């Protein structure tokens, strides 16, 4: 009798046909089956027996098994064992040396038992397999069992219906559930507190494709530690029998919470470095106090806070010590900047930029600037709101905005507290941490130096402008026969307050001197030099000298002042003769406007700037009739760094080609059209128009 073999069924779920197939372990063991009659003759011989012993069924059937398979020296012992089994004294199992057809000896693991049929016939069934295969399988199973039970990695096997078959102790501890509460259940039933859908989706993918999924992370809370979120790395592998039948999915799970936290912390550290690097570029681009504060607020959101405000102490803006004031317990701030990551009531609770606010001693921002130390409230409570907000109404707005966490850090430069950077988190659920405090302190320290520089430059600028304006003429009355309009605009940078000036000087005989000049250089020194030259010009003009003579004397004065180069145009208008005498010392040419005619740049002998020394100056006579106008200006009106001066002069003339009714409107139009934001030079502009004398 020969045993029939069946071909493997396709992998997948178990079917009725699959139940007839031997399991994978039997295939590995390659168990041979032999049936003997009561005399010891071979009645049945399986294909596995042929493979194990080397004899074909034709060679084995009908033969005495002992003589065919047993060495002569072992025959007596085998006959005794066979007799005992056939007598019903029990089965026998053990290892026995068997003679192979090739003459060699094989150690074979046997199990023999007695069989009876319906006619009281007696037979012996022998099951045999190679001892080396059995021992290897035993070792593999023992090793696998030991590894699974003692492994610190959570291990589990699910069947093709994704129901747990086995769970090792490590996974029991990870999930906080005994193995009995896993086995027979699906992931959704056993672990409803995790991302069961994501886990089952990964398992189905592995079942379908056979491609492992490695190191997929899942996060959640388990009964083992319900108070803290953990992160696990799970890997999934398809299990297959040697015949490629799909048995299920093996899962390994490792708690990587600490690694995840370390990775997240490294990412946060990189983000903090990026914010600091960004701040180094974006903060302090100008010497404007308000702009610097806005840059600090903008850098702080949304990377660090949802809402950021920058406030400085009012005292430092006026050159007083930060602690000065009538009430030493409170603090008076001027709001400089406010930035928000999104529209929120928290911005309405803040002080609008430009406004002043007094905060009592119990306010947290007051404590921050008084102590020079950060104040951090990780979790804001109702009691904290009134200590953060400027008023009960503002506290209610912060509550409506959902203020979660608060941080104030002082702005300290050169040992002096200038104000505070005020940070709030409303939508961001994470509380401010010590690392956030350090980052905010770094931003505040960088910005504080820029703010301090800006306020000192602002004070220097204000000083220079005050000096310069005190030296410029107050609004002059319209002289005989002339209508006057003028403008003065300082440079945008504090250290570039210049020496531009204009003047309208009444002279004898109803004549009027018109002067525009520009001292090279900037700052208080240039303003002071301008004041001296303006005084000298007025003194010389009142002597009724020719404009060229005035410039000649001014040149000698400027030469003695050392390293002072000044351009100037001096004009004297005589209404009696309807003439204007003009002389230039290296200055840009005036523009003459005549009704019905295009504007004209006067072609004057340019002359050398004042201070060069011993250079002759020439006087040009220009006729001016009622309606005619003379436009005098300094180079700050037309000069730029990216256009030639000829192009700019053409632009000036083109603008003047469209007459305006008012000289004031003309001044504003020229400044609006020709001046650019951030100009680095000041401007003096003087327009004189001849009017008909009143009768």
C-alpha positions in Angstrom: 0.0 0.0 0.0 1.4 3.4 -1.0 0.3 6.7 0.8 -1.0 9.3 -1.6 0.5 12.9 -1.6 -1.5 16.0 -2.2 -0.2 19.3 -3.7 -0.1 22.4 -1.5 -3.2 24.6 -1.5 -2.9 28.3 -2.2 -1.9 30.5 0.8 -4.7 32.2 2.7 -7.4 31.3 5.1 -7.9 27.6 6.1 -10.4 25.7 4.0 -11.9 22.2 4.3 -9.4 21.0 1.8 -6.6 22.5 3.8 -7.6 20.5 6.9 -6.6 17.3 5.0 -3.1 18.5 4.4 -0.3 17.7 6.9 0.9 20.6 8.9 4.2 22.3 8.3 5.8 20.6 11.4 5.1 17.2 10.0 6.7 18.2 6.8 9.7 19.3 8.6 9.9 16.1 10.7 9.2 14.0 7.6 7.6 11.3 9.7 7.6 7.8 8.1 4.8 5.3 8.8 5.3 1.5 8.7 2.7 -1.2 9.5 3.7 -4.8 10.3 1.6 -7.9 10.7 1.8 -10.2 13.7 4.7 -12.0 12.1 6.7 -8.9 11.6 6.2 -8.6 7.8 5.8 -5.2 6.3 2.2 -4.5 5.2 2.3 -0.7 4.6 5.2 1.5 3.6 4.9 5.3 3.3 6.8 7.5 0.9 8.5 9.1 3.9 9.7 5.6 4.9 11.2 5.2 1.5 13.1 8.5 1.9 14.2 7.7 5.5 15.4 4.1 5.0 16.2 4.0 1.3 14.0 1.0 0.3 11.2 1.4 -2.2 7.7 0.1 -1.4 8.3 -2.8 -3.9 11.5 -3.7 -2.0 10.0 -3.4 1.4 6.4 -4.8 1.3 6.2 -8.4 2.4 9.7 -8.5 3.9 10.5 -9.2 7.5 11.2 -5.8 8.9 13.9 -7.0 11.3 16.0 -8.7 8.7 15.6 -5.7 6.2 16.2 -2.8 8.6 18.1 -4.1 11.6 21.7 -5.0 12.0 22.3 -8.6 13.0 23.6 -7.6 16.4 20.4 -5.7 17.3 18.0 -8.3 15.9 17.3 -10.2 19.1 16.6 -7.0 21.0 14.2 -5.8 18.3 12.3 -9.1 18.3 11.8 -8.9 22.1 10.5 -5.3 21.8 8.2 -6.3 19.0 6.8 -9.2 21.0 6.1 -7.0 24.0 4.3 -4.5 21.9 2.2 -7.2 20.1 1.4 -8.8 23.5 -0.3 -5.6 24.5 2.2 -4.6 27.1 2.3 -1.0 25.9 3.9 1.0 23.1 7.6 1.6 22.8 9.4 4.8 22.0 13.1 5.5 21.7 16.1 5.9 19.4 17.3 2.9 17.5 20.1 2.4 15.0 18.6 1.3 11.6 20.4 -0.1 8.6 19.9 2.0 5.5 19.8 0.5 2.1 23.2 2.1 1.3 24.7 0.0 4.1 25.1 2.8 6.5 23.4 3.3 9.9 20.9 5.9 10.8 19.8 6.9 14.3 16.0 7.0 14.1 13.4 8.2 16.6 10.7 5.5 16.9 7.3 5.2 18.3 5.7 1.8 18.1 2.2 0.8 19.0 -0.2 -2.2 18.7 -3.2 -2.0 16.3 -6.3 -4.2 16.1 -8.8 -4.5 13.2 -12.4 -5.6 13.3 -11.6 -9.3 12.7 -9.3 -9.4 15.8 -6.2 -9.1 13.6 -3.2 -7.6 15.3 -0.7 -5.3 13.7 2.2 -3.0 14.8 2.4 0.7 13.7 5.8 2.3 13.6 6.3 6.0 13.3 9.8 7.1 12.7 11.9 10.1 11.8 15.6 11.1 11.7 16.9 11.7 15.2 19.0 14.7 14.1 16.0 16.4 12.7 14.0 15.8 15.8 16.8 17.1 18.1 17.2 20.2 15.8 13.5 20.8 15.9 13.4 20.4 19.7 16.3 22.9 20.1 14.6 25.4 17.7 11.4 25.1 19.6 13.1 25.4 23.0 15.1 28.4 21.8 12.0 30.1 20.3 10.0 29.5 23.4 12.8 30.8 25.7 13.3 33.9 23.5 9.7 34.7 23.3 9.1 34.2 27.0 12.2 36.1 28.2 12.6 38.7 25.5 12.3 42.4 26.6 10.6 43.0 23.3 6.9 42.6 23.1 6.0 39.7 20.8 2.7 38.5 19.5 1.2 36.2 16.9 -2.2 36.8 15.3 -4.0 34.4 12.9 -5.3 35.3 9.5 -8.4 36.8 11.1 -6.1 39.1 13.1 -7.0 37.4 16.4 -4.3 37.0 19.0 -2.8 33.5 19.2 0.0 34.1 21.6 1.4 37.0 23.5 4.7 37.0 25.4 5.2 38.4 29.0 6.9 41.6 27.7 3.8 42.5 25.6 1.6 41.7 28.5 3.5 44.3 30.5 3.5 46.9 27.7 -0.2 46.6 27.1 -1.1 46.2 30.8 -3.3 43.1 29.9 -2.8 39.4 30.7 -2.2 37.1 27.8 -5.6 35.5 28.5 -7.3 38.8 27.7 -5.5 39.0 24.3 -5.9 35.4 23.0 -8.9 34.9 20.7 -9.6 38.6 20.5 -8.8 41.1 17.7 -6.8 44.3 18.2 -9.9 46.4 18.5 -11.3 44.2 21.3 -8.1 43.8 23.2 -6.6 47.2 22.8 -9.4 49.8 22.2 -7.3 52.5 23.7 -4.7 52.4 20.9 -4.9 53.2 17.2 -6.4 49.8 16.5 -7.4 50.9 12.9 -3.8 51.8 12.0 -2.4 48.6 13.6 -4.9 46.3 11.8 -4.4 48.1 8.5 -0.7 47.4 8.8 -1.4 43.7 9.6 -3.7 43.3 6.6 -1.1 44.9 4.3 1.5 42.4 5.5 -0.9 39.5 5.1 -1.7 40.5 1.6 1.8 41.3 0.3 4.2 39.4 2.5 6.3 42.5 2.7 7.3 43.3 6.3 6.5 46.6 7.8 9.4 47.8 10.0 9.5 50.4 12.8 6.1 52.0 12.4 5.4 54.2 15.4 2.1 54.3 17.3 1.3 56.5 20.3 -1.3 56.2 23.1 -2.1 55.4 26.7 -2.4 51.9 28.0 -3.7 50.5 31.3 0.0 49.9 32.2 0.6 53.6 32.4 -2.7 55.5 31.8 -1.3 58.9 33.0 1.4 59.2 30.4 1.5 58.9 26.6 3.9 56.3 25.3 5.3 55.8 21.8 5.9 52.3 20.5 7.8 51.0 17.4 6.0 48.0 15.9 7.2 45.7 13.2 5.0 43.2 11.3 6.1 40.0 9.5 4.0 37.4 7.7 4.3 33.8 9.1 4.3 31.0 6.6 4.6 27.2 6.9 7.3 25.4 4.8 4.7 24.7 2.2 4.0 28.5 2.1 0.7 28.3 3.8 0.0 31.6 5.5 -0.4 31.2 9.2 -0.8 34.8 10.4 1.3 37.8 11.4 4.1 38.1 14.0 4.4 41.4 15.7 7.3 42.9 17.7 6.7 46.0 19.8 9.4 48.1 21.5 8.7 51.1 23.8 10.6 54.0 22.2 9.1 56.8 24.3 12.5 57.9 25.5 14.0 57.8 22.0 10.9 59.7 20.7 11.3 62.3 23.4 15.1 62.6 22.6 14.3 63.0 18.9 11.6 65.6 19.7 14.0 67.5 22.0 16.7 67.5 19.3 14.1 68.8 16.9 13.2 71.5 19.3 16.8 72.4 19.9 17.3 72.8 16.1 14.2 74.9 16.0 15.5 77.1 18.8 18.8 77.5 17.0 16.9 78.4 13.8 14.9 81.0 15.7 18.1 82.5 17.2 19.7 82.6 13.8 16.6 84.2 12.3 16.6 86.8 15.1 20.2 87.7 14.4 19.2 88.5 10.8 15.8 90.2 11.4 16.3 92.1 14.6 18.2 95.4 14.5 18.0 96.1 10.8 17.6 99.9 11.6 18.2 102.3 14.3 14.5 103.0 14.6 13.2 102.1 18.1 9.7 101.1 17.0 10.9 99.1 14.1 13.4 97.1 16.3 10.6 96.3 18.8 8.3 95.1 15.9 11.1 92.9 14.6 11.5 91.3 18.1 7.7 90.7 18.3 7.5 89.2 14.8 10.4 86.8 15.5 8.6 85.5 18.6 5.5 84.4 16.8 4.4 81.7 16.1 7.6 79.7 16.9 7.7 80.7 20.6 4.3 82.3 21.4 0.8 82.9 19.9 0.9 86.6 21.0 4.0 88.7 21.7 4.3 92.3 23.0 7.3 94.5 23.5 7.0 97.3 26.1 9.8 99.7 27.3 9.9 101.7 30.5 8.9 105.3 29.8 11.7 106.5 32.0 14.4 105.1 29.8 13.0 107.0 26.8 13.5 110.3 28.6 17.1 109.5 29.8 16.1 108.7 33.4 17.0 105.7 35.4 14.6 102.8 35.0 13.7 102.8 38.7 12.9 106.6 38.8 9.4 107.7 39.3 7.0 109.0 41.9 5.7 105.5 42.7 8.7 103.1 43.0 6.3 100.1 43.3 4.6 100.6 39.9 6.0 100.7 36.4 5.1 103.0 33.5 5.5 101.4 30.1 5.2 102.6 26.6 3.9 99.9 24.3 6.2 99.6 21.2 5.0 96.5 19.3 2.4 93.8 19.3 2.3 90.6 17.1 -0.1 87.7 16.9 -0.1 84.4 15.1 -3.8 84.7 14.4 -6.7 87.0 15.4 -7.5 86.6 19.1 -9.0 88.5 22.0 -5.6 88.4 23.6 -4.4 91.2 21.3 -7.3 93.4 22.4 -6.3 92.8 26.0 -2.8 94.2 25.2 -1.7 97.8 25.3 -1.9 99.3 21.7 1.5 100.3 20.4 2.3 103.9 21.2 0.1 104.1 24.3 1.3 104.5 27.9 0.2 102.2 30.7 0.9 102.1 34.4 1.2 98.6 36.0 1.0 98.2 39.7 3.5 96.4 41.8 1.4 93.2 41.9 1.5 92.8 38.2 3.8 90.1 36.8 5.4 92.3 34.2 6.2 94.9 36.9 7.9 92.2 38.9 9.8 91.2 35.8 11.3 94.7 35.2 11.8 95.4 38.9 13.8 92.2 39.6 15.3 91.9 36.2 14.3 88.2 36.1 11.9 86.2 33.9 8.4 85.4 35.2 6.9 82.2 33.9 3.4 80.8 34.6 3.2 77.4 32.9 -0.5 77.0 33.6 -2.5 80.2 33.9 -5.4 80.1 36.4 -8.2 82.6 37.0 -6.2 84.1 39.9 -3.2 84.6 37.5 -5.2 86.5 34.9 -5.6 89.7 37.0 -1.9 89.7 37.7 -1.1 89.5 34.0 -3.7 91.9 32.5 -3.7 95.7 32.9 -7.3 95.8 34.0 -10.3 93.5 34.9 -11.7 94.1 31.4 -8.4 92.9 29.9 -8.4 89.9 32.2 -11.8 88.9 30.9 -10.6 89.2 27.3 -7.6 87.0 28.1 -9.9 84.5 29.7 -12.1 84.6 26.5 -9.0 84.0 24.4 -8.2 80.9 26.4 -4.8 82.1 27.8 -3.0 78.9 28.8 0.6 79.9 29.6 2.4 83.2 30.2 6.1 84.3 30.1 7.7 87.7 30.6 11.4 88.2 30.2 13.3 91.5 30.8 15.0 93.5 28.1 18.4 94.2 29.7 21.2 96.1 27.9 24.5 97.2 29.5 23.2 96.3 32.9 20.0 98.4 32.7 16.5 97.0 32.4 14.8 98.7 29.5 11.4 96.9 29.4 10.0 93.5 28.9 9.1 90.9 26.2 5.6 89.6 27.0 4.6 86.2 25.6 1.3 84.4 25.7 0.1 81.0 24.5 -3.6 80.7 23.8 -4.0 78.1 21.0 -0.8 76.3 21.6 -1.5 73.8 24.4 2.1 73.3 25.5 3.1 75.2 28.6 6.1 77.5 28.6 9.2 75.5 29.7 12.6 76.4 31.1 13.9 75.9 27.6 11.4 78.4 26.2 12.4 80.8 28.9 16.1 80.4 27.9 15.2 81.0 24.2 13.1 84.0 25.0 15.9 85.4 27.2 18.3 85.0 24.3 16.0 86.8 21.9 15.4 89.6 24.5 19.1 90.0 25.1 19.9 90.4 21.4 17.0 92.8 20.9 17.7 94.8 24.1 21.1 95.9 22.8 19.5 96.9 19.5 16.7 98.8 21.3 19.3 100.5 23.6 21.3 101.6 20.5 18.1 102.8 18.9 17.0 104.8 21.9 20.5 106.5 22.2 20.5 107.2 18.5 17.0 108.6 18.9 18.2 110.9 21.7 21.2 111.9 19.6 18.9 112.5 16.6 16.5 114.6 18.7 19.4 116.6 20.1 20.7 117.3 16.6 17.3 118.1 15.2 16.6 120.5 18.1 19.9 122.2 17.5 19.4 122.4 13.8 15.8 123.7 14.0 16.9 126.3 16.5 19.4 127.5 13.9 16.9 127.6 11.1 14.7 130.6 10.6 11.3 130.7 12.1 8.6 131.2 9.5 9.7 134.4 7.7 7.1 137.0 6.8 6.5 137.3 3.1 9.0 140.0 2.0 8.0 142.8 -0.4 7.0 141.4 -3.8 7.5 137.8 -2.9 5.5 134.8 -1.8 7.6 132.3 0.1 7.1 128.6 0.8 9.8 126.3 2.4 10.3 122.8 3.8 13.0 121.2 5.9 13.1 117.4 6.2 15.8 115.7 8.3 17.6 112.5 7.3 16.1 109.2 8.5 19.1 108.0 10.5 20.0 109.5 13.8 23.7 110.0 13.0 22.9 111.7 9.7 21.3 114.9 10.9 22.9 117.2 8.4 23.8 120.8 7.8 21.3 121.8 5.2 19.8 125.3 5.7 17.7 128.0 4.1 17.2 131.6 4.9 15.1 134.6 3.8 16.8 137.8 4.7 15.2 141.3 4.4 17.6 143.9 3.0 17.5 147.6 2.5 15.5 149.1 -0.4 12.9 146.3 -0.1 15.3 143.8 -1.5 15.4 140.2 -0.2 18.2 137.7 0.0 17.3 134.0 -0.6 19.9 131.5 0.6 20.1 127.6 0.5 23.2 125.9 1.7 24.5 122.4 2.5 27.4 121.6 4.9 29.0 118.4 4.0 29.0 115.8 6.8 26.4 114.9 9.4 25.6 115.0 13.0 25.7 117.8 15.6 29.1 119.0 14.3 27.5 119.7 10.8 24.5 121.4 12.4 26.8 123.6 14.5 28.9 124.5 11.4 25.7 125.3 9.6 24.6 127.7 12.4 27.9 129.6 12.2 27.7 129.9 8.4 24.1 131.0 8.5 24.9 133.7 11.0 27.8 134.9 8.8 25.7 134.8 5.7 23.0 137.0 7.3 25.7 139.5 8.6 27.3 139.7 5.2 24.0 139.9 3.3 22.9 142.9 5.4 25.9 144.8 4.2 24.2 145.0 0.8 27.1 143.2 -0.9 26.9 141.6 -4.3 26.1 137.8 -4.0 29.5 136.9 -5.3 31.2 139.0 -2.7 29.1 137.4 0.0 30.3 134.0 -1.2 33.9 135.2 -1.3 33.8 136.2 2.3 32.0 133.0 3.3 34.7 131.0 1.5 37.4 132.6 3.7 35.4 132.0 6.8 34.8 128.3 5.9 38.5 127.9 5.0 39.4 129.0 8.6 36.9 126.5 10.0 39.1 123.6 8.7 37.8 120.6 6.7 34.4 122.3 6.2 33.1 122.0 2.6 29.8 123.7 2.0 27.8 124.3 -1.1 25.6 127.4 -1.3 23.4 129.4 -3.6 22.9 133.1 -2.7 20.2 135.2 -4.5 19.2 138.8 -4.1 15.8 139.8 -5.4 15.1 143.5 -6.2 11.4 144.2 -6.8 12.2 147.7 -8.0 14.2 146.4 -11.0 12.4 143.0 -11.3 15.8 141.4 -11.2 17.5 138.7 -9.2 21.3 138.5 -8.8 22.4 134.9 -8.2 25.8 133.4 -7.3 26.5 129.7 -6.7 29.3 128.0 -4.7 29.3 124.4 -6.1 25.5 124.1 -5.6 22.9 122.5 -7.8 21.3 125.0 -10.2 18.0 126.6 -9.2 14.9 126.2 -11.3 13.0 129.2 -12.8 9.3 128.8 -13.3 7.6 131.2 -15.8 3.9 131.2 -16.6 3.2 129.6 -20.0 6.7 128.4 -20.4 8.5 125.1 -19.4 10.6 125.1 -16.2 14.2 126.0 -16.7 17.4 124.9 -14.9 19.4 128.1 -14.6 22.7 127.9 -16.4 25.0 129.5 -13.8 28.7 129.4 -13.3 28.9 126.6 -10.7 31.9 127.9 -8.8 33.7 125.9 -6.1 32.3 124.9 -2.8 33.0 127.2 0.2 36.1 126.2 2.1 38.2 125.5 -0.9 39.8 128.9 -0.7 40.8 131.7 -3.2 38.3 130.7 -5.9 36.4 133.5 -7.7 32.6 133.5 -7.7 30.4 135.1 -10.4 27.1 136.8 -10.2 24.3 136.2 -12.8 21.4 138.5 -13.3 18.0 136.9 -14.0 14.8 138.8 -14.8 11.9 137.9 -12.6 8.4 139.2 -13.3 5.1 138.8 -11.5 4.1 135.1 -11.6 7.7 133.9 -12.0 9.1 131.7 -9.3 12.6 130.6 -8.2 13.1 127.1 -6.7 16.1 126.6 -4.5 16.9 123.2 -3.0 19.7 121.0 -1.5 21.0 117.7 -3.1 19.0 115.6 -0.6 15.9 116.3 -2.7 17.2 114.8 -6.0 20.2 112.7 -5.3 19.9 108.9 -5.0 22.3 106.0 -5.0 20.9 104.3 -8.1 20.3 107.1 -10.6 22.5 109.7 -12.3 22.0 113.3 -11.1 21.1 114.4 -14.6 18.2 112.0 -14.6 17.0 113.2 -11.2 17.2 116.9 -12.3 15.1 116.0 -15.4 12.6 114.4 -13.0 12.5 117.6 -10.9 11.9 119.8 -14.0 9.2 117.4 -15.3 7.3 117.6 -12.0 7.4 121.4 -12.0 6.0 121.5 -15.5 2.5 121.0 -14.1 1.8 124.2 -12.2 0.0 124.0 -8.9 -2.0 126.9 -7.5 -0.3 126.8 -4.1 3.5 127.0 -3.4 2.8 124.9 -0.3 1.2 122.2 -2.5 4.2 122.4 -4.8 6.6 121.8 -1.8 4.6 118.8 -0.6 4.4 117.4 -4.2 8.1 117.6 -4.7 8.9 115.9 -1.4 6.3 113.2 -1.9 7.5 112.4 -5.4 11.3 112.7 -5.1 12.0 111.7 -1.5 12.2 107.9 -0.8 11.7 106.3 2.6 15.0 105.9 4.4 16.7 108.7 2.7 20.2 109.3 4.2 20.3 113.0 3.6 18.3 116.0 4.8 16.5 118.4 2.5 16.1 122.2 2.5 13.6 123.5 -0.1 12.8 127.2 -0.7 10.4 128.5 -3.3 9.9 132.3 -3.9 7.3 133.5 -6.4 7.0 137.2 -7.5 3.7 138.7 -6.8 2.2 142.0 -8.0 2.6 144.7 -5.5 -0.6 145.7 -3.7 -2.2 149.0 -4.8 
